[in-house]
């Protein structure tokens, strides 16, 4: 019995060891820890980020979110414009906010915000294209009327709104407040996904 138990343990260890070997062998790693950029790329700066949408300031918000995301990982140092080993440029292609759920009276209950970007990362020294993404999109849902706002959700908890104040808002006030909060979450998620896509090397 003791021998059988010992053999079972050895089998489990062997299986787990083989799984770990396969994972590392195929290049599996945690998101954001990869590095597909050339080793000489140690600093990064931001060039022109155009805004082709009617959402004023969304390009600035995205740039700030990207700067924070890149800095938080420590792999690249963000430096002043034009001085990085690599320079990120691009365009906020579109931003949409549209109703996706309605009441029986055709009243909008829920909206979806979405953003799409094209970005390119070039080596400053010779202009070589290191990475690009076209039409990368992110979406975020948000509620539009007090009756369907989930005040216990993590998104609401992170906002500056107080659950007790929600019933006092007009539908327009609440919808706009929720839209701003959704935009923040949308841009933060997009910045994280952009960084991961830029750095990963599976």
C-alpha positions in Angstrom: 0.0 0.0 0.0 2.8 2.4 1.0 4.7 1.5 -2.3 1.6 2.2 -4.3 1.1 5.5 -2.6 4.7 6.5 -3.2 4.4 5.5 -6.9 1.2 7.6 -7.3 3.0 10.6 -5.8 5.9 10.1 -8.2 3.5 9.9 -11.1 1.9 13.2 -10.1 5.3 14.9 -9.8 6.3 13.5 -13.2 3.1 14.7 -14.8 3.4 18.2 -13.3 7.0 18.4 -14.2 6.2 17.5 -17.8 3.4 20.1 -17.9 5.7 22.8 -16.6 8.3 21.8 -19.2 5.8 22.0 -22.0 4.5 25.4 -20.8 8.0 26.9 -20.6 9.0 25.1 -23.8 6.2 26.7 -25.8 7.0 30.1 -24.5 4.1 30.4 -22.0 4.4 33.3 -19.5 2.3 35.8 -17.6 0.8 38.6 -19.6 3.0 41.7 -19.8 6.3 39.9 -18.9 7.3 39.0 -22.5 9.7 41.1 -24.6 9.5 41.1 -28.3 11.3 44.4 -28.6 15.1 44.5 -29.5 17.3 44.5 -26.4 18.6 48.0 -27.2 15.1 49.5 -26.8 15.2 50.7 -23.3 13.3 54.0 -23.5 10.1 55.0 -25.2 8.5 58.3 -26.0 5.2 59.3 -27.5 4.8 61.1 -30.8 1.6 62.4 -32.4 -1.6 60.7 -31.3 -4.3 62.0 -33.5 -8.0 62.2 -32.6 -10.3 61.4 -35.5 -13.4 61.3 -33.2 -15.8 63.9 -31.8 -14.8 62.9 -28.2 -12.8 65.8 -27.1 -9.6 64.9 -25.2 -9.9 61.1 -25.6 -6.4 61.1 -27.3 -4.9 62.8 -24.3 -6.6 60.4 -21.9 -5.3 57.4 -23.9 -1.8 58.8 -24.0 -1.7 59.4 -20.2 -3.1 55.8 -19.6 -0.4 54.4 -21.9 2.4 56.3 -20.2 1.2 55.0 -16.8 0.9 51.5 -18.1 4.4 51.4 -19.7 5.9 53.0 -16.6 4.2 50.6 -14.2 5.9 47.6 -15.7 9.5 49.0 -15.5 10.7 47.3 -18.7 10.7 50.6 -20.6 11.4 54.1 -19.3 9.0 56.8 -20.7 11.0 59.8 -21.7 10.2 63.2 -23.2 8.7 63.4 -26.7 11.1 62.5 -29.5 13.9 61.2 -27.2 13.0 57.6 -26.8 14.8 54.6 -28.4 11.3 53.8 -29.7 8.5 56.2 -30.5 4.8 55.4 -30.4 2.4 57.2 -32.8 -1.1 56.6 -34.0 -4.7 57.7 -34.2 -7.8 57.2 -32.2 -9.9 56.0 -35.2 -13.4 56.0 -33.7 -15.3 56.3 -30.5 -18.9 55.3 -30.2 -21.5 55.3 -27.5 -24.8 53.6 -28.4 -27.8 52.1 -26.6 -27.8 48.3 -26.5 -30.8 47.5 -24.2 -34.3 49.1 -24.1 -37.3 49.0 -21.8 -40.8 48.1 -23.1 -41.3 51.8 -23.7 -38.2 52.0 -25.9 -36.3 53.8 -23.2 -32.5 53.2 -23.3 -31.5 51.2 -20.3 -27.9 50.3 -21.1 -25.2 51.7 -23.4 -22.0 50.4 -24.8 -19.0 52.6 -25.3 -16.3 51.5 -27.8 -13.0 52.8 -29.0 -10.7 51.8 -31.9 -7.1 52.8 -32.4 -4.3 52.3 -35.0 -0.8 52.5 -33.5 2.8 52.1 -34.7 6.1 51.8 -32.7 9.2 52.8 -34.6 12.8 52.7 -33.7 14.0 56.3 -33.6 17.5 55.6 -34.8 16.5 54.3 -38.3 12.7 54.5 -38.4 12.3 50.7 -38.5 8.8 49.5 -37.7 8.9 47.4 -34.5 5.2 46.8 -33.9 1.8 48.0 -35.1 -1.8 47.4 -34.4 -4.7 48.3 -36.7 -8.3 48.6 -35.6 -7.6 47.4 -32.0 -11.0 47.8 -30.3 -12.2 47.8 -26.7 -15.8 48.0 -25.4 -17.4 48.8 -22.1 -21.1 48.6 -21.1 -22.7 51.1 -18.7 -26.2 51.7 -17.3 -28.2 54.8 -18.3 -31.1 55.0 -15.7 -31.1 54.8 -11.9 -33.2 51.6 -11.9 -30.6 49.5 -13.7 -27.4 50.9 -12.1 -25.7 48.1 -10.1 -24.3 50.1 -7.2 -22.6 46.9 -5.8 -20.5 46.4 -9.0 -16.8 47.0 -9.0 -17.2 49.6 -11.7 -19.6 51.7 -9.6 -17.5 51.2 -6.4 -14.5 52.7 -8.2 -16.5 55.8 -9.3 -17.0 59.0 -7.3 -20.7 58.5 -7.0 -22.5 57.7 -3.8 -25.2 55.0 -4.1 -27.6 57.1 -2.0 -27.4 59.9 -4.4 -28.2 57.8 -7.5 -32.0 58.2 -7.2 -31.7 62.0 -7.1 -29.9 62.2 -10.5 -31.9 62.9 -13.7 -31.5 60.2 -16.4 -29.3 62.6 -18.4 -27.0 63.4 -15.4 -26.6 59.8 -14.5 -26.1 58.6 -18.0 -23.3 61.2 -18.5 -21.7 60.3 -15.2 -21.8 56.6 -16.1 -20.4 57.3 -19.5 -17.4 59.2 -18.1 -16.7 56.4 -15.7 -17.1 53.8 -18.5 -14.6 55.8 -20.6 -12.0 55.7 -17.9 -12.4 51.9 -17.6 -12.4 51.5 -21.3 -9.2 53.5 -21.8 -7.4 51.8 -18.9 -8.2 48.3 -20.4 -7.2 49.4 -23.9 -3.9 50.7 -22.6 -3.2 47.4 -20.8 -4.1 45.4 -23.8 -1.9 47.6 -26.1 1.1 47.2 -23.8 0.6 43.4 -23.6 0.3 43.1 -27.3 3.4 45.2 -27.9 5.5 43.3 -25.4 4.3 39.7 -25.7 6.3 37.1 -27.7 4.6 33.7 -27.8 
